[in-house]
């Protein structure tokens, strides 16, 4: 009888523990882009895209498109990384949009999108 009660207790303990392990919902959080700022005009071709870290995010999906995501001529970058910045080299004389969203094992934030132009 003790084995039977012990087995039930152990099973209940494992079921209870699985309820405790919750992944934080980041879907209502916002990724705050830092640089380059929205509508910036730059005279460099190698730049660092950076943003503020989101609490409970495990990764960030970063995308860069030319000229923008509604009228894509070229996807320049589409990657997922753990850091909150990435260095990219782009062609001068073009406008670009970049966007980032945070990801954890169950949730994603919406993308935050900025536009910039690289002068020739």
Secondary structure as GFF3:
##gff-version 3
##sequence-region A 1 120
A	DSSP	alpha_helix	2	20	.	.	.	ID=ss1
A	DSSP	beta_strand	33	35	.	.	.	ID=ss2
A	DSSP	beta_strand	40	42	.	.	.	ID=ss3
A	DSSP	beta_strand	46	51	.	.	.	ID=ss4
A	DSSP	beta_strand	59	66	.	.	.	ID=ss5
A	DSSP	beta_strand	74	81	.	.	.	ID=ss6
A	DSSP	beta_strand	85	89	.	.	.	ID=ss7
A	DSSP	beta_strand	94	103	.	.	.	ID=ss8
A	DSSP	beta_strand	112	118	.	.	.	ID=ss9
###
